[in-house]
Amino acid sequence: MIRFEDVSVTYDGAAQPAVQGLDFEVPEGELVLLVGPSGVGKSTLLGAVSGLVPHFTGGTLRGRVTVAGRDTHTHKPRELADVVGTVGQDPLSHFVTDTVEDELAYGMESLGLAPDVMRRRVEETLDLLGLAGLRDRPLATLSGGQQQRVAIGSVLTPHPQVLVLDEPTSALDPAAAEEVLAVLQRLVHDLGTTVLLAEHRLERVVQYADQVVLLPAPGAAPVLGSPAEVMAVSPVHPPVVALGRLAEWTPLPLTVRDARRRADGLRERLAGQEPARGTTLFTGPLPDSRPPTTRWRIRKTPAPTPARTAEVQALSVRRAGIDALRRVDLTLAPGETVALMGRNGAGKSTLLNTLVGLVAPTSGSVRVGGLTPHRTAPRDLVRRVGLVPQEPRDLLYADTVAAECTAADADAGAEPGTCRALVSDLLPDVTDDIHPRDLSEGQRLALALAIVLTARPPLLLLDEPTRGLDYAAKSRLVTILRALAAEGHAIVLATHDVELAAELAHRVVLLAEGEVIADGPTAEVVVASPSFAPQTTKILAPQQWLTVAEVREALA
């Protein structure tokens, strides 16, 4: 169905190809998973299938890409629209209408389908993706995850032969991600749809793949094989595979169920031991004074009793006729990392926006560093609280990474090189002269995080901070956030990434319908929740291990 024949893509001004040596075939009616570290060209490969590369992005495509017999080099995206449906990393930028139902119908209108066919397919898609209750909602009022589901639905309604998806579950809560993946499975198995998707959260998708294509490094030739074969050699892999490697299980398990069947011996080895959990304190030089090459060093030691960095009392927010938050109470202490979790639309982003002053309370109060955020001028608030939003491009304006970092240092009054050192810690391979628009979604997120961290605000807020990050970049992010917490920064993460919460958070706050339904230590909250428990916890239950790192330390 999809054929790559010795394909390479080189963008204008680039020193080397974004991808090269692509020579493989995606059979009809299979789900093929594309994996690899951030920045290796996954989005470029997907764009070549839909024709967006090179017709929209520019650059030079050598070799040949065919989809259902059509050469994407000679067929523009509109000439492939009836056979290829594409969902990008940023669904909001692709919407062309105002409401959910109109967006689902738009693609079919463009293809000239009959009104009765359009109506039936819209209703089917609303039911498939759990969007029926949102059909009349303006797209701008939806949460990030809801927008993602609408974007997927908008390309499903024309019934394309091929679906190309870039990070399709990145903004979805665990339950919603399962629903979307179940839909993709149904399309593959029942309708013979060919699905090619890229995803960093492999713990969600690898077990559904028929084949895996690994791009191991920028410009490197791809590795194609079964999921178990590729995961055995892949530098990026989910916790279940990491645990299998640690325990030397052969073949490697890809699902929690398979791993549990083999875990009796590992549980016996861990019996009587307790996970080594404690507050991590920073013992190296402060980030605003360290040279760019200095690394942050972490040691474990009890934390001092902290004061309050922020306090939320009886907070309620009503937006567009909807109660986004209902009488929320929350106290944040210096050095504390809190994960906000819950279904899409539960109010996580709204709570972050009230803490940073972008949304005013309908009732109740919010205090950050002694200030009321929505009544404080931004220039005064920036040194008290910083927000890394879901859409990192909102913070990026300059033409190069170097210019963004220079501006961030100046705005924060920081030593020159502070921002650039943070970028280097998160993404070592990003050079100064790259334009932010040429970065992957995960790379732009890391750059935005570095810009916010440059001001070293006592309260740091992150909305889906691992969206688009591979496991290596996520590990570097965890190291930096731990060091910041050890310095005394309070950190709040709104996240669907249960593995991140298990690795980093001291507390988890669960929201549902705008209300706090659980607030407690991470181990207590996530272990008790089937939806939000990490893979290691599910595999080794009833023992309460959260991460592979905890298990590795105990075995050592």
N, C-alpha and C positions, 0 to 999 in steps of 0.2 A: 504493500500500500504506500509506504514511504521509502524512498531509496536515496541514499547519499553515495555519490561516486567521486571519490578523491576530492572532497570539498574543503576549501579554505576560504576564510573571510578576513580581509584586512581593511580596517577603517582608515579614512584619510588622516594622514599625519602620524599614524601609529608605526612604531619601530618594528613590530612583529605582528603576525596574524593573531586575531582573537581566537580563532580555531583553525586547525589544519589537520589533514590526514583523516578526515571523516569518510569512512567507507563501510557502510553497514546498511541493513534493511530492517524495517519495522513491518512485520507481517500484518495482514488484515485481521481485525478482530482480536488483537492482543493489547494488553496494557503494559507499556514499556516505561520504566522509571529511569530518569536521567539524574545522575548524582555526580557530585564533585565539590571541591572547596569553592568558596566565594571567589568570583572573578575569573573562573576558568573558561567561560564562554557558553554556559548553559543557555542563557537568554538569547545569545546570538544563534545558537543551533536551533532553538525553537522558532526564532524569527525567520530563519531560512525556510522552514516548512510552510509558514503562512504567507511568505513573500514579502513580509515587512523588511527583511534583509535580502537584498540591498535597496529595494524600491523606496522605502521610507527612511531607513537609517543612513543611506549612503554607503560608501566603501566599495570594495571590489570583491565579488564572489567568483571564485574559480572552481571548476568542477561542475557537477550537475546534481540538482535536487529535484526529484519528481514525486508528485503526490497524485495518486489515482491516474498515473500516466501523464499528468500535466507538469511541464517544466516550470518551476517557480521563477526561473531567471527570465523567461519570456512571457509569463503570465503574472500580471499585477495582482495585488491582494484582492481587489474587487472581482477579478476573474477566477479567483479561487474560493470566494465566499460561500458558494453552494456546497463545497466539499470539505472545507477546513473551517472549524470554529476555534477562535483563540481567546483565552482569558489571560491577561497580563498580571503582573505583580500589583499594579495599582488600578483597581477597578474603577475608582471614581473618575480617573482621567479619560476613561473610554465611554462613559455614559453620554447619551445624546438626547435623552428625554428627561422629564421631571419626576415621573412616578414609577413605581414598581411595575404595574401592569403595562404601561406604555413602553417601558424598556424591554420587557419580554416580547412584545409584539413587533418592535421596530425592525429587527432583522428579517422577519417574515414579510413585512410590508415592503422592504427593499427588494426582496426576491419576487414580489408580486403574487403571493399565495392567496387563495380564496379566503374571504372573511370567516366562513364557517370552520375551515381548517385552522386558521389562526386562533379562533376562540377556543377550540378544543385543545390545541397544543398549549396555550397559555394556562388553561385550567389544569392540565396534566402536570405541567412544570411547577405551578404553584404548590400542588400537592406533593410532588416528588421532593422538593427542597424545603418544605415547611414554611412557605411564604404566603399562604392563603390569608393569614391575618394581617399582612402588610401590603396587600395589593394596591390600596389607594394612598399609601404613605409616600410623601416626597422623598426622593433618593437622598437628599442632603440631610434629612433627619435620621437616617439609619445609622446604626453602629457600623464599625469597620467590617465585622464579620457578616452582618446582614447584607452590606453592599457586595461582599465577595460572593455570597450565594446568589444574589440577583445577577451579578456579572456572569456566573456560570450558567444560570438559567437562560440568560439572553442569547447564549450561543447554542444551547440545547434545543430551543424551539424550532429552528430551521432544520433539525435532524441532519447535521453534517455527517459525512462518512468518517472524518478524522477530527478528534478534539485535541488541541494543544493547550496545555495548562502550565502556567508558571507560578509555583508556590500556591496551589489552590486551597490549602488548608491553613495557610500561615496566620490568618486573622480570625480563625474559627476556634470556638471552645471545643473541648474533646468530644462532646456529644454531637455538636453540629458537624465536626469533621468526619465523624463516623457516618453520619447521614449522607454527606456529600460523596464519600468514598463508596458507600453502598450503592448510590445512584450510578457512579462510574462503573462499578462492577456489573450492575444490571445492564447498562448500555453495552458493555463489552460482551457479556455472556448471552444476553437475550437478543440484542439487535446487531451484533457483529461490528459495533463501532470500534475503530482503532483509536487508542488513547496514548498520547505521548505527554508525560508530565515531568516537571522538575520539582523537587521538593527537598528541603533541608531537614524537615522533621521526619526522618526515616522511620522512627518508631511507630509512626502512624500508617505508613504506606507500603513499606517494603514487602510485607506479607501478601499484598494484593497483586504484586507485579508478576507478569509472566517472564519478562526479561529485564535486565538492568544494563544500562549503558553508563560506564564510568569515564568521566574526563578527569584524569588524575592530576593534571597540572596545566597551566596555560600553554597552549600550542601543542600539547602532547596528543598522541593518537589515542582514540577511545578503546576501552576494554568492554567487550560485550559478552554476556553470559547469563546463566541462571542467577537468581538472587543469592542463593547460598554460595555459589562459586565466586561472585563478585565481592560479596561482603567479606569473604575470607581474606581478600587482598586490599580492600578499599581503605584509604586513609580516613574516610568519613563513614561512620556506622552507628547504629542505634545502641542504647544501653544493653539490650538483650544480647546483641552480638558481642559487645565488650565483655559482658559477664561470661558468655560462652567461651571467649578467648581466654579469659582469666582462669576459668575452671577446666580448660582444655577439653571441651565437649566437641565431639566429632560425630556427624556433621554439625555445623553451627546451627543453633535454633534461630528462627526468625520471628517467632511468636511467643507470647507469655505462656501459652498453653504448652507448647513444645518444651520450653525451658523448665517449667514446673515439673514436668515428667522426669527430668534428669537431675533435679535439684536436691534430692534427698541427701546425697553424699555431701554436698556443699553445706546444707543446713547442719549436718552433724559436725562438720569442721568448725562451724561458727557457733555451735551451741555453747551457752554459758558466757558468751562475750557480748559486750554492749558497744554500740557505735560510738566512736570518739567524736563527740560534738562539743563545740565550745565557741566562744566569741573569738574572732580573729582580730588581733591588734596589729597595727602598722608600726614597724620598727625602723624603717628606712627614712631618708630625707623627705620632707614634705613635697608634694607634687609641684608647687609653685616655685620651689628653689632647686629642684634636682636638675642635673644636666640631662639632655635628651637621651643619653645612652644608659642612664642609671635605671636599674630594674627595682621594682617594689618587692620587699621581702615581708613575708607573713609569719607570725608565730601565734600559737594558741595560749591564751591566758585569760583569766576571769576579767570581765568588764567592770568598770566602776559604775556605781548607781548614777544614772543620768538624770538631767533635768528634762524639760519638755521643749522640743523643737517646734512642734505644731500641735494645735488642739482644735478639734471639731466637736461642736456640741449641738445636738438636736437639729442637724442640718437637713433641710428639705429644699429640693430644687424642682420646679415645674417648668417644662419647656415644651412648646408647641402642643399644649394641652395634655402632656404626659408627665406623670410623677417620676422623674428620673432618679431622685433620691428621696428617702423618707426617714426623717428623724435619725440620721446617722451620727453616732458618737465614735470618735477616734482620737487617740493620743499617740503622738510620735515622739520618740526619745532620741537624743544624739547617739549615733553608733548603731542604731537599730535598722534592720532591713525587713520591710514588710511587703509581702506579695498580696496584691488585690486579685482575687480570682472569682470566677462566676461565669454564667452563660453570657453570650453576646447580648448586649442591651441591658445588662444588669445594673449599669450605672458606674462602672469603673472609670471610664474616661471622663465622665461628668465630675466625679469626685476629684480627679487630678486637676481638672480645669478650674474648679473652685479654689483649690489650694494655691494655684498660680495666678488667680485673679481674673481669668478669662470669663468666668461665669459667676454671677452674683447670686447669693443665697436667696431663696424665696422666704425662708424663715430659718432661725437658728443662727449660729455664728461660726466663723473660721478665723483663727489667729495663727500667723506664721512669724516666728521671731518677734513677737510683740506687735505685729502689724496686721491690719485687716487687708488682705490681698486685693480685693476688687476696688478698694478706695486708696490704693497706694500707687504712685507713679512708677512706670516700668523701670526707669533708671535707678530708683531706690529699691525696687523689689528684686532686681536681677542678682544682687549679692546675697539675698536671703533664700531664694528658691529658683530652681531652674527646671524646665520641662523639656524633655526630648519627645516630640509628638510622634504619632503613628506615621505621619507623612514627613519624612526628614527634609524633603525639598523645601518645606515652608521656612527652613532656617538657612538655606543655601542661596547666595546671590552672586558670588564672585565667579570669575572665569577659570580659576585654577584652585587646586587644593592649597597651594602655598598662599594665595591671596586670601582664601577663607581663614586660614590659620593666623595670618598676620592681622587681619581685622579682628579676629576673636581675641588675640593677645591685647590689642589696643583697647577694645571695648571693656575687657576685664581688668585692665591695668596690670596684667601679668608680665613676667619676664619673657622676652622674645624667645620663641622656641617651645614654650609650654604646650601650646595646642598641638604643634607638630609632633612632639614627643608622645602625646596621647594617641594621635593617629598611628604612629609607628608601633605602639604597643598593641593596638587593635588590629591593624592591617599593615603588616610589615612590607608588603610588596607594592603599596600605592606610592607613586612618585609625585613630586611637587607640581609637575606641569599638567597633570590630568585634569580635564574639566569635570566638575561634579556630575554633570548630566551623563558622562560616559562611564560613571561608576555603576556597579550593580546596586540593587535595592539595599542589600546588606551593607555594602561599602558606604553608600550615602548615609545610612543609619549610623554607622560607626563615626563618620565625619561629623554628623550633627551632634552625636554624644560628646565627642572631643570638644566641640565648640562650647557646649553648655558647661562641661566640666572645667573649662579654662577659668571661669569665674569662681570656681570652688564654692558654690552655694552650700550653706549648711543643710538645706533640704533639697534633695535631688529626686525628681519625678521622671519615670520612664514609662511610656505607653507602648506595650508590645516591643520591648527592646531587642528581642532575638529574632524578630521577623526578618527573614532573608539572610541570617547568619548561619554558617556551617558550624560544626561541633568545635573545631579549632578556634574560630573567632569567638564562639560563645565562651570557651574556656578562658580566653584572654580577657573577655569582658568580666567574667566572674572574678578573676584575680584583681582587676582594677577596682571593681565595686567593693570587694572585701577590704581592700586597702583604704578606700574612702570611708567605709563604715568604721574601720579601726581608728581612723583619724578623728571620728566623731560626727561625720556626716550621717544624717538620717536619709534613708533611701526607700522610696515607695515604687514598686513595680506593678503596673497593671499588665497581667500576662495570662495567656492560655498555656504557656509552656510549663507543664507540671515538672519536667526534669530540671528546669531552671529554678523553680521554687524550692524543690528538694535540695538542690545544690547550694543555694545562696540565702534563702530567707530565714530569719529568726522566727517570724510570725507569719501566719496566713490569715487573711480576712476574706471570708466568702460573702459575696453579695448576691442577692436574688430579688428581682423586681424592685431594686433601689433600696433594699433593706439589708442590714448586716445580719446574717444567719449563723455565722461562726467566726470566732476571733480567738486564736490561741497559738501555742507553739506549733511549728510546722509539722513535726512528727505526729502530734496528736490529731491535727486537722486532716492532713492528707491521707494518713493511714486509715482513717475512718471513712474515707470517701472513695467509692469505686471509680468515680469519674476523674478524680484529681490525684489519685495515687500514681507515683512513678512506676516504671517497669520493674525496677529492682525490688520495690516493695511488694508488688503483685507476685513476683516469682518466688520470693523467700518468705512470704507470709506463712505462719503467724509471727515470725521474727520481724522486728521493725527496723529493717535496713532501708535507707532512702536512696543511696547512690552506689555505683560500682566503686568509686573511690573509697567509701567507707569499708566495703568488703575487702578491697585490696589491702588497705591498711591493717585490717584485723587479721588477715591471713599472713601478713608479713611479720 
